[in-house]
């Protein structure tokens, strides 16, 4: 079930942010470290708290089964109030008018960006791959190296007290082999321990990719390391432990 919500400024009783979500999504905006970053929204919340008040959460529509319908309602409300700095008379801190993620699967660079910008984006991607030792492109490991990494994950997982079948362990090994033991002296290393006891070793930008793939908050992990916070007791990273290598 989805819902569409508004963050309300109690000083004016007007919305300053429109969103779509489910579960505790709406409340995460008011956490000390939000799940998603938007400096315009965060500055607004800070200005409200400076006068001793707290933003209100108003659920406009609840119990929506169709996510596309929720996105449509969210978009209609954003257009109704307008975005500050983008639309004439706008009052919202939203950056996007339609928060629905674009589907680029199967599309060429020309179809996504247009013929002129496509060449620029291709060059950017090529330069990024060269800078990061082909990271994000075709895996340059030899097949023997891939097999060794995959087998080490399977062996590590088999030592734990679990009831997975051998076929399941094989799938787990294949899925996580790209995150195991990639040594790069120029990259920062991280050790992750999941709430279920599964361990991961990540280097450099692998941490942000891992967070995207596993619905974790990259910002919370970085703050945890910077400020030496204890493991999160709520939010996406609840129960996860991260340390630097």
VMD Tcl script that draws the C-alpha trace (Angstrom):
set ca {
  {0.00 0.00 0.00}
  {1.31 3.44 -0.97}
  {0.38 6.92 0.19}
  {0.94 10.53 -0.87}
  {1.95 12.99 1.82}
  {2.79 16.64 2.44}
  {5.33 18.17 4.79}
  {3.61 21.20 6.32}
  {5.20 24.40 7.64}
  {3.31 25.02 10.93}
  {3.99 28.77 10.65}
  {1.91 29.08 7.50}
  {0.05 25.74 7.38}
  {1.23 25.42 3.78}
  {3.04 22.40 2.30}
  {6.72 22.76 1.46}
  {7.30 19.24 0.15}
  {5.14 16.60 -1.58}
  {6.10 12.94 -1.59}
  {4.95 9.40 -2.33}
  {5.90 6.42 -0.23}
  {4.96 3.53 2.00}
  {5.76 2.39 5.53}
  {7.74 5.08 7.41}
  {8.96 6.89 4.30}
  {7.31 10.21 5.22}
  {8.89 10.25 8.68}
  {12.43 9.72 7.38}
  {12.57 13.34 6.18}
  {12.57 14.45 9.82}
  {15.40 12.15 10.94}
  {18.73 13.67 11.94}
  {20.25 12.08 8.84}
  {17.52 11.83 6.13}
  {17.44 8.84 3.80}
  {17.41 11.14 0.78}
  {19.25 14.46 0.56}
  {17.65 17.70 -0.61}
  {19.35 20.81 0.76}
  {16.36 23.05 0.00}
  {14.05 20.82 2.02}
  {16.62 20.40 4.81}
  {17.15 24.19 5.06}
  {13.38 24.63 5.36}
  {13.15 22.06 8.16}
  {16.08 23.70 9.95}
  {14.43 27.15 9.76}
  {11.23 25.73 11.28}
  {13.11 24.04 14.12}
  {15.09 27.20 14.88}
  {11.87 28.83 16.14}
  {11.00 25.83 18.30}
  {8.47 24.22 15.97}
  {8.35 20.92 14.09}
  {7.12 20.24 10.53}
  {3.81 18.39 10.29}
  {3.13 15.37 8.12}
  {-0.23 15.34 6.33}
  {-1.26 12.16 4.53}
  {-3.29 13.33 1.52}
  {-4.27 9.89 0.18}
  {-3.60 6.51 1.81}
  {-4.03 2.81 0.97}
  {-3.12 3.20 -2.73}
  {-2.45 -0.18 -4.31}
  {-1.14 1.05 -7.68}
  {2.26 2.79 -7.49}
  {1.65 4.52 -10.84}
  {-1.51 6.09 -9.41}
  {0.44 7.29 -6.37}
  {3.04 8.88 -8.65}
  {0.28 10.60 -10.65}
  {-1.30 12.09 -7.52}
  {2.11 13.23 -6.27}
  {2.86 14.87 -9.63}
  {-0.53 16.63 -9.72}
  {0.03 18.13 -6.27}
  {3.56 19.27 -7.17}
  {2.19 21.01 -10.26}
  {-0.64 22.54 -8.21}
  {1.65 24.21 -5.64}
  {4.68 24.70 -7.89}
  {8.37 24.36 -7.09}
  {10.18 27.33 -5.59}
  {12.79 28.63 -8.02}
  {11.34 26.62 -10.92}
  {7.67 27.57 -11.21}
  {6.13 31.04 -10.92}
  {4.77 31.47 -7.39}
  {5.94 27.98 -6.41}
  {6.25 27.14 -2.68}
  {7.61 23.57 -2.71}
  {11.20 22.44 -2.16}
  {10.77 19.48 -4.51}
  {13.42 19.32 -7.22}
  {11.58 17.05 -9.66}
  {8.07 17.67 -10.95}
  {7.58 13.96 -11.58}
  {9.53 11.70 -9.20}
  {8.75 8.58 -11.21}
  {12.10 6.94 -12.06}
  {12.73 6.85 -15.83}
  {12.96 3.48 -17.54}
  {16.07 3.47 -19.71}
  {16.32 -0.29 -20.10}
  {17.15 -1.27 -23.67}
  {17.55 2.35 -24.84}
  {20.60 3.75 -26.61}
  {22.47 6.86 -25.47}
  {20.92 8.73 -28.42}
  {17.39 7.77 -27.30}
  {18.04 8.84 -23.71}
  {20.06 12.05 -24.20}
  {19.55 13.03 -27.83}
  {22.17 12.93 -30.63}
  {24.34 15.82 -29.38}
  {24.51 15.10 -25.66}
  {24.86 11.35 -26.30}
  {28.46 11.80 -27.48}
  {29.31 13.81 -24.36}
  {27.80 11.17 -22.05}
  {29.62 8.37 -23.87}
  {32.92 10.19 -23.44}
  {32.21 10.78 -19.74}
  {31.52 7.08 -19.21}
  {34.70 6.13 -21.08}
  {36.82 8.52 -19.00}
  {35.26 7.25 -15.76}
  {36.01 3.65 -16.71}
  {39.64 4.53 -17.49}
  {40.03 6.49 -14.26}
  {38.62 3.65 -12.15}
  {40.48 0.81 -13.85}
  {37.46 -0.17 -15.95}
  {35.22 -0.15 -12.83}
  {31.57 -0.25 -13.76}
  {32.32 -1.72 -17.18}
  {33.26 -5.20 -18.28}
  {34.83 -7.20 -15.46}
  {38.51 -7.60 -16.33}
  {39.12 -10.56 -14.00}
  {40.25 -13.83 -15.55}
  {37.79 -16.73 -15.36}
  {40.09 -18.52 -12.87}
  {40.01 -15.47 -10.61}
  {36.23 -15.28 -10.81}
  {35.96 -18.97 -9.90}
  {38.32 -18.53 -6.95}
  {36.35 -15.56 -5.62}
  {33.03 -17.34 -6.09}
  {34.30 -20.52 -4.39}
  {35.67 -18.55 -1.43}
  {32.24 -17.01 -0.88}
  {30.54 -20.41 -1.10}
  {33.05 -21.90 1.34}
  {32.67 -18.98 3.76}
  {28.90 -19.23 3.63}
  {28.91 -23.03 4.13}
  {30.75 -22.67 7.44}
  {27.79 -20.79 8.90}
  {24.91 -22.60 10.55}
  {22.31 -22.42 7.79}
  {20.03 -24.80 5.99}
  {20.61 -23.61 2.40}
  {20.91 -26.22 -0.30}
  {24.16 -26.44 -2.26}
  {22.41 -24.92 -5.30}
  {21.35 -21.95 -3.17}
  {24.88 -21.46 -1.84}
  {26.15 -21.48 -5.43}
  {23.69 -18.70 -6.37}
  {24.71 -16.65 -3.30}
  {28.35 -17.04 -4.24}
  {27.75 -15.93 -7.83}
  {25.65 -12.97 -6.69}
  {28.16 -11.64 -4.19}
  {31.47 -12.62 -5.79}
  {31.95 -9.14 -7.26}
  {32.00 -7.69 -3.72}
  {34.62 -10.02 -2.25}
  {38.32 -9.35 -1.93}
  {38.86 -6.69 -4.58}
  {42.13 -5.13 -3.44}
  {43.01 -1.66 -4.59}
  {45.61 0.31 -2.65}
  {44.19 3.58 -3.94}
  {40.65 2.85 -2.73}
  {39.24 2.96 0.78}
  {38.15 -0.40 2.11}
  {35.05 -1.23 4.13}
  {33.92 -4.29 6.03}
  {30.14 -4.80 6.30}
  {28.33 -7.21 8.60}
  {24.62 -7.74 7.92}
  {22.00 -8.32 10.67}
  {22.05 -12.01 9.67}
  {25.81 -12.32 10.02}
  {26.76 -12.17 6.33}
  {30.07 -10.39 5.69}
  {31.09 -8.21 2.74}
  {34.38 -6.56 1.81}
  {33.99 -3.51 -0.43}
  {36.41 -1.04 -1.96}
  {35.95 2.52 -3.21}
  {32.72 3.11 -5.10}
  {31.55 -0.45 -4.52}
  {29.97 0.71 -1.25}
  {27.56 3.13 -2.96}
  {26.64 0.52 -5.60}
  {26.07 -2.08 -2.89}
  {23.74 0.34 -1.05}
  {21.70 0.96 -4.20}
  {21.37 -2.74 -4.97}
  {20.40 -3.68 -1.39}
  {18.19 -0.67 -0.49}
  {20.61 0.68 2.13}
  {21.48 4.29 2.96}
  {24.97 5.23 1.73}
  {24.78 8.59 3.57}
  {24.08 6.90 6.91}
  {27.08 4.59 6.49}
  {29.36 7.55 5.70}
  {28.08 9.51 8.74}
  {28.55 6.42 10.92}
  {32.21 6.24 9.89}
  {32.86 10.00 10.07}
  {31.26 10.53 13.50}
  {31.95 7.07 14.94}
  {28.25 6.39 15.48}
  {27.01 3.04 16.81}
  {25.11 0.72 14.40}
  {21.72 2.11 13.33}
  {18.71 1.07 15.41}
  {16.20 2.25 12.82}
  {15.93 3.01 9.13}
  {17.30 1.10 6.17}
  {20.63 0.32 7.87}
  {19.13 -1.13 11.04}
  {21.41 -3.82 12.45}
  {24.20 -3.33 9.85}
  {27.76 -2.82 11.13}
  {30.36 -1.00 9.03}
  {34.07 -0.56 9.75}
  {37.01 0.76 7.75}
  {39.74 -1.60 6.58}
}
mol new
graphics top color blue
foreach p $ca { graphics top sphere $p radius 0.5 }
foreach p [lrange $ca 0 end-1] q [lrange $ca 1 end] { graphics top cylinder $p $q radius 0.2 }
display resetview
